[in-house]
Amino acid sequence: MEIQLQELIDQIKKDGVKAAEAEAASILESAKAEAEKIVSDAKAEAEQTMRDAQAQNERFVRAGEDSIRQAGRNLLISFRESVAKELNVIVGDSVKEALSPDVLPQLILTAVENWTKNTEAEDLSVLVGSRELASMEAELLAGLKKRMCEGVTLKASDNFEGGFRISVQDGQAYYDYSAEAVTELLSAYLTPKLISLMKEAENV
Protein backbone atom coordinates (compact mmCIF):
# COMPACT_ATOMS: atom_id res chain seq x y z
CA MET A 1 0.00 0.00 0.00
CA GLU A 2 2.85 2.27 0.88
CA ILE A 3 4.48 1.47 -2.45
CA GLN A 4 1.34 2.33 -4.35
CA LEU A 5 0.96 5.56 -2.43
CA GLN A 6 4.58 6.48 -3.13
CA GLU A 7 4.11 5.67 -6.79
CA LEU A 8 0.98 7.82 -6.81
CA ILE A 9 2.89 10.68 -5.19
CA ASP A 10 5.75 10.23 -7.64
CA GLN A 11 3.30 10.19 -10.52
CA ILE A 12 1.59 13.35 -9.26
CA LYS A 13 4.96 15.04 -8.92
CA LYS A 14 5.97 13.83 -12.34
CA ASP A 15 2.73 15.01 -13.90
CA GLY A 16 3.02 18.34 -12.05
CA VAL A 17 6.56 18.85 -13.28
CA LYS A 18 5.50 17.99 -16.81
CA ALA A 19 2.56 20.38 -16.61
CA ALA A 20 4.79 23.10 -15.18
CA GLU A 21 7.40 22.43 -17.83
CA ALA A 22 4.71 22.52 -20.55
CA GLU A 23 3.29 25.76 -19.18
CA ALA A 24 6.78 27.23 -18.88
CA ALA A 25 7.54 26.16 -22.44
CA SER A 26 4.26 27.72 -23.62
CA ILE A 27 5.01 30.95 -21.75
CA LEU A 28 8.55 30.95 -23.14
CA GLU A 29 7.25 30.37 -26.69
CA SER A 30 4.72 33.16 -26.32
CA ALA A 31 7.38 35.47 -24.92
CA LYS A 32 9.72 34.52 -27.74
CA ALA A 33 7.01 35.15 -30.35
CA GLU A 34 6.16 38.48 -28.72
CA ALA A 35 9.83 39.42 -28.59
CA GLU A 36 10.24 38.50 -32.27
CA LYS A 37 7.15 40.60 -33.12
CA ILE A 38 8.51 43.54 -31.17
CA VAL A 39 11.87 43.20 -32.89
CA SER A 40 10.19 42.83 -36.29
CA ASP A 41 7.93 45.85 -35.68
CA ALA A 42 10.88 47.88 -34.44
CA LYS A 43 12.93 46.87 -37.48
CA ALA A 44 10.06 47.74 -39.85
CA GLU A 45 9.56 51.06 -38.10
CA ALA A 46 13.29 51.79 -38.25
CA GLU A 47 13.36 50.91 -41.98
CA GLN A 48 10.33 53.15 -42.61
CA THR A 49 11.95 55.96 -40.64
CA MET A 50 15.11 55.48 -42.70
CA ARG A 51 13.12 55.56 -45.95
CA ASP A 52 11.25 58.67 -44.82
CA ALA A 53 14.52 60.33 -43.81
CA GLN A 54 16.12 59.39 -47.15
CA ALA A 55 13.10 60.69 -49.10
CA GLN A 56 13.15 63.92 -47.10
CA ASN A 57 16.90 64.23 -47.66
CA GLU A 58 16.40 63.73 -51.41
CA ARG A 59 13.70 66.42 -51.37
CA PHE A 60 16.07 68.77 -49.56
CA VAL A 61 18.83 67.99 -52.07
CA ARG A 62 16.50 68.56 -55.04
CA ALA A 63 15.18 71.76 -53.49
CA GLY A 64 18.76 72.92 -52.88
CA GLU A 65 19.78 72.08 -56.44
CA ASP A 66 16.67 73.83 -57.81
CA SER A 67 17.48 76.88 -55.69
CA ILE A 68 21.05 76.92 -56.97
CA ARG A 69 19.89 76.55 -60.58
CA GLN A 70 17.30 79.31 -60.11
CA ALA A 71 19.87 81.55 -58.46
CA GLY A 72 22.19 80.89 -61.41
CA ARG A 73 19.44 81.75 -63.88
CA ASN A 74 18.57 84.89 -61.94
CA LEU A 75 22.24 85.87 -61.88
CA LEU A 76 22.57 85.36 -65.64
CA ILE A 77 19.36 87.29 -66.32
CA SER A 78 20.50 90.09 -64.04
CA PHE A 79 23.90 90.13 -65.73
CA ARG A 80 22.34 90.21 -69.20
CA GLU A 81 20.02 93.03 -68.17
CA SER A 82 22.96 94.91 -66.68
CA VAL A 83 24.99 94.45 -69.87
CA ALA A 84 21.97 95.46 -71.99
CA LYS A 85 21.54 98.62 -69.90
CA GLU A 86 25.24 99.38 -70.24
CA LEU A 87 24.98 98.81 -73.98
CA ASN A 88 22.02 101.19 -74.09
CA VAL A 89 24.08 103.83 -72.28
CA ILE A 90 27.02 103.32 -74.65
CA VAL A 91 24.74 103.50 -77.70
CA GLY A 92 23.04 106.60 -76.29
CA ASP A 93 26.38 108.33 -75.71
CA SER A 94 27.55 107.38 -79.21
CA VAL A 95 24.33 108.66 -80.78
CA LYS A 96 24.53 111.95 -78.89
CA GLU A 97 28.13 112.33 -80.02
CA ALA A 98 27.12 111.56 -83.62
CA LEU A 99 24.30 114.11 -83.37
CA SER A 100 26.55 116.84 -82.00
CA PRO A 101 25.86 120.51 -82.87
CA ASP A 102 28.79 120.40 -85.30
CA VAL A 103 27.23 117.62 -87.36
CA LEU A 104 23.49 118.14 -86.78
CA PRO A 105 22.91 121.03 -89.24
CA GLN A 106 24.36 119.03 -92.13
CA LEU A 107 22.30 115.95 -91.18
CA ILE A 108 19.11 118.02 -91.06
CA LEU A 109 19.81 119.72 -94.40
CA THR A 110 20.57 116.39 -96.10
CA ALA A 111 17.43 114.75 -94.65
CA VAL A 112 15.20 117.69 -95.64
CA GLU A 113 16.68 117.83 -99.14
CA ASN A 114 16.10 114.10 -99.69
CA TRP A 115 12.61 114.39 -98.25
CA THR A 116 11.59 117.26 -100.52
CA LYS A 117 13.06 115.53 -103.57
CA ASN A 118 11.27 112.23 -103.05
CA THR A 119 7.90 113.38 -101.71
CA GLU A 120 5.23 115.90 -102.60
CA ALA A 121 4.51 116.65 -98.97
CA GLU A 122 3.76 120.24 -98.03
CA ASP A 123 3.90 122.02 -94.70
CA LEU A 124 7.21 120.43 -93.80
CA SER A 125 8.57 121.19 -90.35
CA VAL A 126 11.76 120.31 -88.52
CA LEU A 127 11.64 119.96 -84.73
CA VAL A 128 14.84 120.34 -82.75
CA GLY A 129 15.73 121.13 -79.17
CA SER A 130 15.55 124.77 -78.14
CA ARG A 131 19.26 124.97 -77.29
CA GLU A 132 20.34 123.32 -80.54
CA LEU A 133 18.10 125.55 -82.66
CA ALA A 134 19.40 128.69 -81.00
CA SER A 135 22.97 127.79 -81.91
CA MET A 136 22.38 126.67 -85.49
CA GLU A 137 19.23 128.46 -86.72
CA ALA A 138 21.15 130.87 -88.94
CA GLU A 139 23.20 128.08 -90.48
CA LEU A 140 20.10 125.97 -91.11
CA LEU A 141 18.13 128.81 -92.68
CA ALA A 142 21.04 129.68 -94.94
CA GLY A 143 21.48 126.03 -95.92
CA LEU A 144 17.77 125.57 -96.66
CA LYS A 145 17.73 128.69 -98.79
CA LYS A 146 20.87 127.61 -100.63
CA ARG A 147 19.44 124.18 -101.40
CA MET A 148 16.09 125.68 -102.41
CA CYS A 149 14.23 123.82 -99.68
CA GLU A 150 11.43 126.36 -99.34
CA GLY A 151 8.37 126.05 -97.14
CA VAL A 152 10.30 124.39 -94.34
CA THR A 153 9.53 125.55 -90.80
CA LEU A 154 12.00 125.22 -87.96
CA LYS A 155 10.40 124.53 -84.59
CA ALA A 156 11.97 124.38 -81.14
CA SER A 157 10.99 122.26 -78.15
CA ASP A 158 12.23 122.37 -74.57
CA ASN A 159 11.35 118.67 -74.22
CA PHE A 160 13.44 117.58 -77.17
CA GLU A 161 17.08 116.70 -76.55
CA GLY A 162 19.42 115.70 -79.34
CA GLY A 163 18.65 114.93 -82.94
CA PHE A 164 15.64 116.14 -84.92
CA ARG A 165 12.23 115.16 -86.22
CA ILE A 166 10.84 115.89 -89.68
CA SER A 167 7.05 116.04 -89.89
CA VAL A 168 4.32 116.98 -92.34
CA GLN A 169 0.75 118.23 -91.95
CA ASP A 170 1.17 119.37 -88.37
CA GLY A 171 2.87 116.21 -87.19
CA GLN A 172 0.35 113.72 -88.61
CA ALA A 173 3.27 111.91 -90.23
CA TYR A 174 6.92 112.18 -89.26
CA TYR A 175 10.35 110.64 -89.32
CA ASP A 176 11.98 110.59 -85.92
CA TYR A 177 15.75 111.10 -85.86
CA SER A 178 15.84 112.14 -82.22
CA ALA A 179 18.68 110.83 -80.06
CA GLU A 180 16.15 108.85 -78.04
CA ALA A 181 14.54 107.23 -81.10
CA VAL A 182 17.85 106.40 -82.76
CA THR A 183 19.20 104.97 -79.49
CA GLU A 184 16.08 102.85 -79.04
CA LEU A 185 16.30 101.61 -82.63
CA LEU A 186 19.97 100.67 -82.36
CA SER A 187 19.51 99.08 -78.94
CA ALA A 188 16.58 97.01 -80.23
CA TYR A 189 18.85 95.79 -83.01
CA LEU A 190 22.00 95.22 -80.94
CA THR A 191 20.60 93.82 -77.67
CA PRO A 192 19.33 90.48 -79.10
CA LYS A 193 22.66 90.03 -80.88
CA LEU A 194 24.52 90.73 -77.65
CA ILE A 195 22.35 88.27 -75.68
CA SER A 196 22.86 85.64 -78.40
CA LEU A 197 26.64 86.09 -78.16
CA MET A 198 26.47 85.81 -74.35
CA LYS A 199 24.46 82.57 -74.61
CA GLU A 200 27.03 81.17 -77.02
CA ALA A 201 29.78 82.09 -74.55
CA GLU A 202 27.89 80.26 -71.75
CA ASN A 203 27.92 77.04 -73.77
CA VAL A 204 31.68 77.15 -74.53
Buried (B, 14 or more C-beta within 10 A) or exposed (E): EEEEEEEEEEEEEEEEEEEEEEEEEEEEEEEEEEEEEEEEEEEEEEEEEEEEEEEEEEEEEEEEEEEEEEEEEEEEEEEBEEBBEEBBEBBBEEBBEBBEEEEBBEBBBEBBBEBBEEEEBEEBBBBBBEBBBEEBBEBBEEBBEEBEBEEBEBBBBEEBBBBBBBBBEEEEEBEBBBBBBBBBBBBEEBBEEBBEEBEEEEEE
